[in-house]
Amino acid sequence: MLPNRRILVEIPWLMNGRWRYRRMLMKSFLRLIRVNNLLIVVLTQYLVRIFLVGPKEEWLSHLTDLRFFLLSVSTVLIAAAGYIINDYYDIKIDTINKPRRVVVGRILRRRQAIIIHMALNVLGIGLGLLVGWEVGLVNLLATFTLWLYSNQLKRLPFIGNFTVALLTAASLLVIILYEPRNGFLVVTFAIFAFFISLIREIIKDMEDLRGDASFGCQTLPIVWGIRRTKTLLYILILSFLIILFSLSFYLQDWIIFYFSLFVFLPVAWLTWRLNRADTRREFGYLSTWCKIIMLSGVLSMVFM
C-alpha cells in the first residue's frame, strides 16, 4: 500500500523545521554562554602557558598536556555557567537593554537554564580537582562568586565591576598554581587583564544605564552620573599605565616595557573617545574597543 501523498509532502517540511529549530537552539545557546569570549579565554591561557611561562621551544608538549587542557576546560565551564546565571537573573533588565539577545525565558526555559548552570559548575569543579586541589578550590570560589555577583553584587556601585575584573585576572593567575615559572610575567598580564576588564565593565554600565535604572540597580553611572563616572575611568586608566611602566622599571624587564608601549596608543585612543562619548551607541563602541585592546594584548604575547 502506497503512503499518503500528503504525508510524503509534509515529511521533508517537518524534518527541515526540526533542523531549523535545533540550529536556532544551538545558536542561541552559544550566544548565551558567550562562546566568543570563552574562546578568547582558552586562547589567552594557552598563549600564557607557551610564551610567558614557557619554555616556548616546547610549545607542542604544552599543547598536548592533558592536565593543562583540563585546567583550561574547567575554567571555560565555570565561565559559561557564570554567563548563564547572570542572564537568568537579568531577564527583565536585558529585555530593555538588549531585547534581541535574550535567551533565558524565551528560547531556553528558566528551569533548563538552572540545570545546565549547575551541571557546568559541577563538571568544572570536578575537572579542576583532577588537575589539583588548589585549582578545584579556585573553581569552587569562582562559582560562588559568580552566583553572588549575578544575584547581588552587579547591582551595587563598583563592587560588581571589581568582582568581574578580579575573576578575569584569576583565570590567568590560576596558571601559576599549575606552573609557577615566570610568575611575575603572568602577574603583569593579569594586572593588564584586570584593569581593562574593570574599565570595560564600568563603560558597559554607562551603556546599560536606562535598563539598569528601571529596575533599581545602583551602578556607578546611576549613583554618580556619567560625568563623575568618566572621571573615575580617567583615574583608573592613568593608574593602569603608571603601574605597567613602574613594573617594567622596577623589574628592569624590557619585555614588560615594550608591552606597556604597545598598550599605550590604543588606551590613549580609548581615553580620547571616552571624553567625547555621550550616547549609548558611543559607549557600546568603547566597550568593543576594550575587547580589542584585550585581544591585542593577548596576541602580543607571541612576540615576548
C-alpha positions in Angstrom: 0.0 0.0 0.0 1.4 3.3 -1.1 1.8 6.1 1.6 -0.5 9.0 1.5 0.7 11.6 -0.9 0.2 14.4 1.6 2.4 12.7 4.1 5.2 12.4 1.6 5.0 16.1 1.0 4.9 17.0 4.8 7.8 14.8 6.0 10.6 16.8 4.3 8.9 20.0 5.6 8.8 18.7 9.2 12.4 17.5 9.0 13.5 20.9 7.8 11.5 22.6 10.5 13.1 20.4 13.2 16.6 21.0 11.8 16.0 24.8 11.7 14.7 24.7 15.3 17.7 22.7 16.5 20.1 25.0 14.7 18.4 28.1 16.2 18.5 26.5 19.7 22.3 25.8 19.3 23.0 29.3 18.1 21.0 30.7 21.0 22.9 28.6 23.5 26.2 29.6 22.1 25.1 33.2 22.3 24.0 32.6 25.9 27.4 31.2 27.0 29.3 33.9 25.0 31.2 31.4 23.0 33.5 34.0 21.5 34.6 35.2 25.0 35.2 31.6 26.0 37.4 31.0 23.0 39.4 34.1 24.0 39.8 32.7 27.5 41.2 29.4 26.0 43.5 31.3 23.6 44.8 33.5 26.4 45.6 30.7 28.8 47.4 28.7 26.1 49.4 31.7 25.0 50.3 32.5 28.6 51.4 28.8 29.1 53.5 28.8 25.9 55.0 32.3 25.6 55.1 33.6 29.2 55.6 30.5 31.3 57.4 28.6 28.6 59.8 27.4 27.6 58.2 28.3 24.2 60.5 25.9 22.3 58.4 23.1 23.9 55.2 24.5 22.5 54.0 21.2 21.2 54.3 19.5 24.6 52.3 22.3 26.1 49.5 21.9 23.5 49.3 18.2 24.2 49.5 18.5 28.0 46.3 16.8 29.3 46.3 18.3 32.7 46.6 21.9 31.3 43.8 21.0 28.9 41.6 20.0 31.8 42.5 23.3 33.6 41.5 25.3 30.6 38.3 23.4 30.1 37.4 23.7 33.7 37.9 27.5 33.6 35.7 27.7 30.5 32.9 25.6 32.1 32.8 27.8 35.2 32.8 30.9 33.0 29.9 29.6 30.8 27.9 28.7 33.9 28.5 32.3 35.1 27.1 33.7 31.9 24.0 31.6 32.2 23.2 32.5 35.8 23.9 36.2 35.0 21.3 36.1 32.2 18.9 34.1 34.5 18.8 37.0 37.0 18.8 39.7 34.4 15.9 38.7 32.1 13.9 41.9 32.8 16.9 44.2 32.5 18.1 42.6 29.3 14.6 42.8 27.8 15.2 46.6 27.9 19.0 46.8 27.3 19.3 44.1 24.6 15.9 42.6 23.7 17.1 40.7 20.7 19.8 38.8 22.6 17.5 37.4 25.4 17.7 33.6 25.5 16.7 32.6 29.0 12.9 32.7 29.4 12.3 32.9 25.7 14.2 30.2 23.9 15.5 28.3 26.9 13.3 27.8 29.9 14.4 29.2 33.3 14.4 25.7 34.8 16.5 24.3 32.0 19.0 27.2 32.4 19.4 26.5 36.1 20.0 22.7 35.5 22.6 23.5 32.8 24.2 26.1 35.1 24.6 23.6 37.9 25.9 20.8 35.6 28.6 23.0 34.2 29.7 24.1 37.6 29.9 20.6 39.0 31.8 19.5 35.9 34.1 22.5 36.1 34.9 22.0 39.8 35.4 18.2 39.2 37.9 18.8 36.4 39.7 21.3 38.4 40.1 18.8 41.2 41.6 16.4 38.7 44.3 19.0 38.0 44.9 19.7 41.7 43.1 20.6 44.8 44.2 24.2 44.6 42.6 24.6 41.1 39.5 22.9 42.3 39.3 25.3 45.3 39.8 28.3 43.0 37.0 27.0 40.7 34.7 26.5 43.7 35.3 30.1 44.9 34.8 31.4 41.4 31.5 29.5 41.1 30.2 31.0 44.4 31.5 34.5 43.5 29.8 34.4 40.0 26.5 33.4 41.7 26.8 36.2 44.3 27.7 38.7 41.6 24.7 37.8 39.4 22.3 37.8 42.4 23.5 40.9 44.3 26.9 42.4 43.6 26.3 43.6 40.0 23.6 45.9 41.2 25.9 47.7 43.5 28.2 50.6 42.6 31.8 49.5 41.6 31.8 46.3 43.7 30.2 44.3 40.8 32.7 45.8 38.3 35.6 45.0 40.6 34.4 41.4 41.1 34.3 40.7 37.3 37.7 42.2 36.8 39.1 40.1 39.7 37.7 36.9 38.2 39.2 37.8 34.8 42.6 38.2 36.4 42.1 34.9 38.4 41.6 33.0 35.2 45.3 33.8 34.4 46.7 33.6 38.0 45.4 30.1 38.3 48.1 29.1 35.8 50.7 29.9 38.4 49.2 27.2 40.6 49.8 24.8 37.8 53.3 26.1 36.8 55.0 28.9 38.9 57.8 29.6 36.4 58.0 33.2 35.3 55.2 34.1 37.6 56.0 37.9 37.5 55.2 37.9 33.8 51.9 36.2 34.4 51.0 38.6 37.2 51.8 41.6 35.0 49.5 40.3 32.3 46.8 39.6 34.9 47.1 43.2 36.1 46.6 44.3 32.4 43.5 42.0 32.1 42.2 43.3 35.5 42.3 46.9 34.6 40.9 46.6 31.0 38.1 44.4 32.3 37.3 46.8 35.1 37.3 49.8 32.7 35.1 47.8 30.3 32.6 46.8 32.9 32.1 50.4 34.0 31.6 51.5 30.4 29.0 48.7 30.0 27.2 50.1 32.9 27.1 53.5 31.2 25.8 51.8 28.1 23.1 50.0 30.0 22.1 53.0 32.1 18.4 53.1 31.1 17.6 49.4 31.7 19.6 49.3 35.0 17.8 52.4 36.3 14.4 50.9 35.5 15.0 48.0 37.9 16.6 49.8 40.8 20.2 48.9 40.2 22.8 51.1 41.9 25.6 51.1 39.3 28.2 53.9 39.2 26.6 55.9 36.3 23.2 55.8 38.2 24.7 56.8 41.6 27.3 59.3 40.4 26.2 60.3 37.0 28.0 60.0 33.7 30.4 62.9 34.3 31.8 61.7 37.7 32.0 58.1 36.4 34.1 59.3 33.5 36.4 61.0 36.0 36.9 57.7 37.8 37.7 56.0 34.5 40.4 58.6 33.7 41.9 57.8 37.2 41.8 54.1 36.5 43.4 54.4 33.1 46.2 56.6 34.5 46.8 54.3 37.4 46.9 51.3 34.9 49.6 52.9 32.8 51.6 54.1 35.8 51.6 50.6 37.3 52.6 48.9 34.0 55.6 51.3 33.4 56.6 51.2 37.1 56.7 47.4 36.9 58.9 47.5 33.8 61.4 49.8 35.5 61.3 48.1 38.9 61.8 44.7 37.5 64.1 46.0 34.8 62.3 43.9 32.3 62.3 45.1 28.7 59.5 42.7 27.7 57.1 44.5 30.1 58.4 47.9 29.0 57.7 47.2 25.3 54.3 45.7 26.2 53.5 48.9 28.0 54.4 50.9 25.0 52.3 48.6 22.8 49.3 49.1 25.0 49.7 52.9 25.4 48.4 54.0 22.0 45.1 52.1 22.0 44.4 53.1 25.6 45.1 56.8 24.6 42.6 56.4 21.8 40.1 54.9 24.3 40.6 57.9 26.6 40.0 60.4 23.8 36.9 58.7 22.6 35.6 58.4 26.2 35.9 62.1 26.7 33.6 62.7 23.7 31.2 59.8 24.3 27.7 60.7 25.3 25.3 58.2 23.7 24.5 54.5 24.2 26.0 53.8 20.8 29.3 55.5 21.6 29.6 53.7 24.9 28.9 50.4 23.0 31.8 51.3 20.7 34.1 51.9 23.7 33.1 48.6 25.2 34.0 46.8 21.9 37.3 48.8 21.8 38.2 47.5 25.3 37.8 43.9 23.9 40.0 44.8 21.0 42.7 46.1 23.4 42.4 42.9 25.4 42.7 40.7 22.4 45.7 42.8 21.1 47.4 42.3 24.4 46.8 38.6 24.3 48.2 38.3 20.7 51.2 40.5 21.7 52.5 37.6 23.9 53.6 35.8 20.7 56.4 38.3 20.4 57.5 38.1 24.0 
